[in-house]
């Protein structure tokens, strides 16, 4: 059934191994005793999946491999596998089918299932591509415009070919593509076929737009010119169709982001892959897993010397809540504000990163709540730029772009002032506008034009009041 693969049975494990990697057969038995094997390094493990890596030397040449192990701990899950294929097989089969259609992928080296009455585990082994990066990391770290332009064009062609080949990637994002150099050429391949299905013929236009809208959510990585360049390559240079497609993608992106924000609000108060539970003798709370518990512990230690309601530690701000300030009365408590902050962050609105929310539980101290968030690097108050006539034109353009970005989702607070606005220059030397205070923005269901008109008035009013104060001080 599968060309270039041979079958192999070892104890109660059944394997399909690629002909080029038959030297792996002698190593497959070690997968049973994963924790006791020194050459296999476990990178991530949970109840249902293990992600590991190992290296094999053959003829003085080292080969690195990625190992995925899918576990079925409950009897119900094991019974389900009697009526459907395992996750490892589906990923193996979808990758194999995509390769047969000419889509650039890294075909799995081996696939296996452990059977003993029921399937208890399934395995997938993939060759690791050295010096490769996800497109997300590549575009985030690469400042060479010529290289970015070249890779964007290749990515546009590949995306069109993937959709024309009938491949439906539910998690269509930059993290599911690898970029690397081979024989002097830059290559891009599609990876991670866990949530992929393949249909006969090309995708319908509305399906393609859905996947492009999912891709469009990565707005902090591309500028508008780069997104247009990608789309022009995708539509093979048809400028009129490109403009129509861009509008439809943007509209659907807003809808997807709103849906994501609702999900994020629920996730931020439950333990999952993005948030963890923090607990020690003094505090209990939830935090974003991108931050280490040691960092959280150091930040919470600064609350002992907190004189007023806020303390700053480098890029971090720690806010204490004894009772909600008057301008935050729309929120019933710190947890409500924490959920609101995560919703804004999920919508890609330029706000500080919500790090965590914690409650003091140590005896002898008041039961205060603390909210930690991280401001962007090299931020400056907008007041500093308003006093410089050289920056004024750039600043007004930056504010206009910011208003256009936030207006699909809601409005700023009516009494917002310039103290609520900060500016940040990113690594591409682009000036960006941020809201320093989460309570300065509210989500609503009004139209884009209504929100934009209101936001323009509030920003104009804040800038005008700032100018009047400067004159009175002068």
C-alpha positions in Angstrom: 0.0 0.0 0.0 2.8 2.4 0.9 5.6 2.5 -1.6 9.2 2.6 -0.3 8.1 1.3 3.1 8.6 -2.1 4.6 6.6 -3.8 7.4 8.3 -5.0 10.6 6.9 -6.6 13.7 8.7 -6.5 17.1 7.0 -8.2 20.0 3.5 -6.6 20.1 4.6 -3.5 18.1 3.8 -3.3 14.3 5.9 -0.9 12.2 6.2 0.6 8.8 9.8 1.8 8.1 11.1 3.7 5.1 13.6 1.7 3.0 16.3 4.4 3.4 16.1 4.1 7.2 16.0 0.4 7.9 19.0 0.9 10.2 16.5 2.2 12.7 14.9 -1.3 13.2 17.4 -2.2 15.9 16.6 0.9 17.8 12.8 0.6 17.8 12.7 -1.8 20.7 14.1 0.9 23.0 10.8 2.9 22.7 9.2 0.7 25.2 11.6 1.8 28.0 11.6 5.5 27.0 12.4 6.9 30.5 15.3 4.5 31.0 17.0 5.1 27.7 19.7 7.8 27.8 19.9 8.5 24.1 16.2 9.6 23.9 15.5 13.0 25.2 11.9 13.8 26.2 11.1 17.5 25.3 7.4 17.6 26.3 5.0 15.1 27.9 1.4 15.1 29.0 -1.2 12.5 29.6 -1.9 11.9 25.9 1.3 12.7 24.0 5.1 12.6 24.3 7.4 14.6 22.1 11.0 13.5 22.2 14.1 13.5 20.1 17.0 11.0 19.5 20.1 10.6 17.4 21.5 7.6 15.6 25.0 7.3 14.1 25.5 5.3 10.9 28.8 5.1 9.0 30.2 8.1 11.0 27.1 10.2 10.0 24.7 11.4 12.7 21.0 11.4 12.0 18.6 13.3 14.3 14.9 12.3 14.6 11.7 13.6 16.2 9.6 11.1 18.0 5.9 11.5 18.7 4.1 9.0 20.9 0.3 9.1 21.3 -1.0 7.5 24.4 -4.5 6.1 25.1 -4.7 5.9 28.9 -8.4 5.2 29.3 -10.3 2.1 28.3 -12.8 4.3 26.4 -10.1 5.7 24.2 -8.6 2.3 23.5 -12.1 1.0 22.5 -12.4 4.0 20.1 -9.3 2.9 18.2 -11.1 -0.3 17.2 -13.4 1.8 15.0 -11.0 4.5 13.8 -7.4 5.0 12.9 -4.9 6.2 15.5 -3.6 9.7 15.5 -0.1 8.6 14.4 -1.5 6.7 11.4 -3.7 9.6 10.3 -0.7 12.0 10.5 1.5 9.5 8.7 -1.2 8.9 6.0 -2.0 12.6 5.4 1.7 13.4 5.1 2.2 10.5 2.7 -0.8 11.7 0.6 0.4 15.3 0.5 3.8 14.2 -0.7 2.2 12.1 -3.4 0.5 15.3 -4.6 3.8 17.1 -4.8 3.5 19.3 -1.7 6.9 19.8 -0.1 6.8 17.9 3.3 9.2 15.8 5.4 7.8 12.3 4.9 7.8 10.3 8.1 10.6 7.8 8.6 8.5 5.2 10.5 5.1 4.6 11.9 4.1 2.1 14.6 1.3 0.8 16.9 1.6 -1.1 20.1 -1.2 -3.7 20.2 -2.2 -5.9 23.1 -6.0 -6.6 22.8 -6.4 -2.9 22.3 -4.0 -0.2 20.9 -2.2 1.4 23.8 0.3 3.6 22.0 1.0 4.8 18.5 4.4 6.1 17.3 5.6 8.5 14.5 9.2 9.1 13.7 10.2 12.1 11.5 13.7 13.1 10.4 14.8 16.4 12.0 15.9 19.1 9.6 18.9 20.8 11.1 19.1 24.7 11.1 15.4 25.0 10.3 13.0 27.6 11.7 9.3 28.0 11.7 8.1 30.8 9.5 6.9 32.6 12.6 10.4 32.6 14.1 12.0 33.4 10.8 9.9 36.6 10.1 10.1 37.7 13.7 13.9 37.5 13.8 14.9 38.3 10.2 15.4 42.0 9.4 16.8 41.6 5.9 14.1 43.0 3.7 15.4 41.3 0.5 15.3 37.9 2.2 11.9 38.5 3.7 10.6 39.5 0.3 12.0 36.4 -1.4 10.6 34.0 1.3 7.2 35.8 1.3 6.9 35.2 -2.5 7.8 31.5 -2.1 5.3 31.2 0.7 2.6 32.8 -1.4 3.2 30.3 -4.2 3.3 27.4 -1.8 0.0 28.5 -0.1 -1.7 28.6 -3.4 -0.4 25.2 -4.4 -1.5 23.7 -1.0 -5.1 25.0 -1.5 -5.1 23.9 -5.2 -4.1 20.4 -4.0 -7.1 20.2 -1.7 -5.2 20.2 1.6 -7.2 21.5 4.6 -5.0 22.5 7.4 -7.3 23.5 10.3 -4.4 25.1 12.2 -3.1 27.2 9.3 -0.4 29.3 10.8 3.2 30.3 10.4 4.2 27.8 13.0 3.2 25.0 10.7 5.8 25.8 8.0 9.5 25.2 8.2 12.1 27.3 6.3 15.7 26.2 5.8 18.5 26.2 3.3 19.5 23.2 1.2 22.1 23.2 -1.5 22.2 27.0 -1.4 18.4 27.4 -2.0 15.8 28.5 0.6 13.0 25.9 1.0 9.7 26.0 2.7 7.8 22.8 3.8 4.5 22.1 5.4 4.7 20.3 8.8 2.4 19.0 11.6 -0.4 17.0 9.9 -2.3 16.2 13.1 -5.2 18.4 12.0 -5.0 18.0 8.3 -7.5 16.4 5.9 -7.2 16.1 2.1 -10.0 16.3 -0.4 -10.2 15.6 -4.2 -9.7 18.7 -6.2 -8.9 22.2 -5.0 -10.4 24.0 -2.1 -13.5 26.2 -2.6 -12.8 29.9 -2.5 -14.5 30.4 0.9 -12.4 27.6 2.4 -9.2 29.2 1.1 -10.3 32.6 2.5 -10.9 31.0 5.9 -7.3 29.6 6.0 -5.8 32.9 4.8 -7.8 34.7 7.5 -6.3 32.4 10.1 -2.9 33.2 8.7 -3.7 36.9 8.8 -4.1 36.9 12.6 -0.3 37.1 12.8 -0.4 40.9 12.4 2.5 41.8 14.6 5.0 40.1 12.2 4.0 41.5 8.8 3.5 45.1 7.7 0.7 45.9 5.2 3.1 46.0 2.3 4.3 42.5 3.1 0.8 41.1 3.4 0.0 42.7 0.0 3.1 41.2 -1.5 2.1 37.7 -0.2 -1.4 38.0 -1.6 -0.2 39.3 -5.0 1.9 36.2 -5.3 -1.0 34.0 -4.1 -3.4 35.4 -6.8 -0.6 35.3 -9.4 -0.5 39.1 -9.9 -4.2 39.8 -10.4 -4.3 43.2 -8.6 -8.1 43.7 -8.9 -8.9 40.2 -7.4 -6.1 40.8 -4.8 -7.9 43.9 -3.5 -11.3 42.1 -3.3 -9.7 39.1 -1.6 -7.9 41.3 0.9 -11.1 42.9 2.1 -12.8 39.6 2.5 -9.9 38.2 4.4 -9.7 41.2 6.7 -13.4 41.0 7.5 -13.2 37.3 8.3 -10.0 37.9 10.4 -12.0 40.3 12.7 -14.7 37.6 13.2 -12.1 34.9 14.0 -10.3 37.2 16.4 -13.5 37.9 18.3 -14.2 34.2 18.5 -10.7 33.6 19.8 -11.0 36.3 22.4 -14.2 34.6 23.9 -12.3 31.3 24.1 -9.3 33.1 25.6 -11.5 34.6 28.3 -12.5 31.1 29.4 -9.0 29.7 29.1 -7.4 32.4 31.3 -9.2 31.1 34.4 -8.6 27.4 33.8 -5.4 25.5 33.7 -4.4 24.6 30.1 -1.4 24.8 27.8 -1.1 28.6 28.0 -1.8 29.2 31.7 -0.6 27.5 34.8 -1.4 27.5 38.5 1.1 29.3 40.9 1.1 28.5 44.6 3.5 29.1 47.4 3.3 30.0 51.1 2.3 33.6 50.3 0.3 33.7 47.0 -2.1 31.7 44.9 -2.9 32.6 41.3 -2.7 31.9 37.6 0.0 33.0 35.2 1.0 32.7 31.6 3.3 29.7 31.1 5.7 31.7 28.9 7.0 33.2 32.2 8.9 31.0 34.6 7.7 30.5 38.2 11.0 31.9 39.4 10.3 35.2 37.6 6.8 35.3 39.1 8.3 34.6 42.6 10.8 37.5 42.3 8.1 39.9 41.1 5.7 39.0 43.9 8.5 39.5 46.5 8.5 43.3 45.5 4.9 43.6 46.8 6.2 43.7 50.4 7.7 47.1 49.8 4.7 48.4 47.9 3.8 51.9 49.2 1.0 52.9 46.9 -1.1 50.8 44.5 1.5 50.2 41.8 5.2 49.2 41.6 7.4 48.8 38.5 10.2 46.3 38.2 12.0 46.7 35.0 9.4 46.1 32.2 6.9 44.7 34.6 4.1 46.6 36.4 2.4 45.2 39.5 -0.9 46.6 40.5 -2.6 46.0 43.8 -6.4 45.8 44.1 -8.0 46.5 47.5 -11.1 48.0 45.8 -11.6 48.8 42.1 -10.9 52.5 41.1 -13.9 54.5 40.0 -12.9 54.4 36.3 -12.8 50.6 36.5 -16.3 50.1 38.0 -17.3 48.2 34.9 -15.3 45.3 36.3 -16.5 43.5 39.4 -13.0 42.7 40.5 -9.4 42.0 39.5 -10.4 38.6 37.9 -12.8 40.4 35.6 -10.1 42.9 34.6 -7.7 39.9 34.1 -10.2 38.2 31.7 -10.7 41.5 29.9 -7.0 42.0 29.5 -6.6 38.5 28.0 -9.5 39.2 25.6 -7.7 42.3 24.3 -4.4 40.5 24.1 -6.1 37.7 22.0 -7.5 40.3 19.6 -3.9 41.5 18.9 -4.7 44.9 20.3 -1.6 46.7 21.4 -1.7 46.4 25.1 0.8 45.2 27.7 1.1 41.4 28.1 -1.1 40.1 31.0 1.4 38.0 32.9 -0.8 36.8 35.8 -3.2 37.5 38.6 -2.5 36.5 42.3 -4.1 36.6 45.7 -2.2 36.9 48.9 -2.9 34.0 51.2 -0.2 34.4 53.9 -1.5 35.2 57.4 -0.8 38.6 58.9 -1.3 40.3 55.5 -4.5 41.7 53.9 -6.0 39.5 51.3 -5.2 41.8 48.4 -5.1 40.8 44.7 -2.2 41.6 42.4 -2.2 41.9 38.7 1.2 41.7 36.9 1.6 42.8 33.3 4.6 43.4 31.0 5.1 46.6 29.1 6.9 46.6 25.7 10.7 47.3 25.5 11.9 50.8 25.1 8.4 52.3 25.6 8.0 56.1 26.1 5.0 58.2 27.1 3.3 59.9 24.2 3.8 63.3 25.9 7.5 63.2 25.0 6.7 62.9 21.3 4.0 65.5 21.3 6.5 68.2 22.4 8.7 67.4 19.4 7.6 69.0 16.1 9.8 66.7 14.1 7.9 63.6 15.2 4.4 65.1 14.9 3.6 63.9 11.4 4.8 60.4 12.1 3.0 60.4 15.4 -0.4 61.4 13.8 0.0 58.7 11.2 0.8 56.1 14.0 -2.3 57.1 16.0 -4.5 56.9 12.8 -3.2 53.4 12.1 -3.9 52.4 15.7 -7.4 53.7 15.6 -8.1 51.7 12.4 -6.7 48.6 14.1 -8.9 48.8 17.2 -12.1 50.1 15.8 -13.4 46.8 14.5 -13.6 45.6 18.1 -14.7 48.5 20.3 -14.1 52.0 21.6 -11.7 53.7 24.0 -12.8 55.2 27.3 -14.5 58.6 26.8 -12.3 60.3 29.4 -9.1 58.7 28.2 -6.0 61.0 28.3 -2.5 61.0 27.0 -1.2 59.2 30.2 -3.1 56.1 29.0 -1.1 56.0 25.7 2.5 54.9 25.2 4.7 54.5 22.2 7.1 51.7 21.2 9.6 51.4 18.4 9.9 47.8 17.2 13.1 46.2 15.8 12.1 47.2 12.3 12.1 50.9 13.6 8.4 51.2 13.2 6.5 53.4 15.7 3.6 51.7 17.4 0.9 53.0 19.7 -0.1 51.1 22.8 -2.8 51.5 25.5 -1.1 51.3 28.9 -4.4 50.8 30.8 -6.6 47.8 29.9 -9.7 49.6 31.2 -9.2 52.3 28.6 -10.8 50.1 25.9 -14.2 48.3 25.8 -15.4 45.7 23.4 -18.7 46.2 21.7 -20.8 45.1 18.7 -21.0 48.5 16.9 -20.0 48.9 13.3 -16.4 49.7 12.4 -17.4 53.2 11.1 -19.3 54.1 14.3 -16.4 53.0 16.5 -13.8 54.7 14.4 -15.7 58.0 14.5 -16.0 57.8 18.3 -12.4 56.8 18.7 -11.2 59.7 16.5 -13.1 62.2 18.6 -11.7 60.9 21.9 -8.1 60.9 20.6 -8.5 64.4 19.2 -10.0 65.5 22.6 -7.1 64.0 24.6 -4.5 65.6 22.3 -6.3 69.0 22.5 -6.5 68.9 26.3 -2.8 68.0 26.4 -2.0 71.0 24.1 -4.0 73.3 26.3 -2.2 72.1 29.5 1.2 72.7 27.8 0.2 76.3 26.9 -1.0 77.0 30.4 2.2 75.7 31.8 4.2 77.8 29.4 
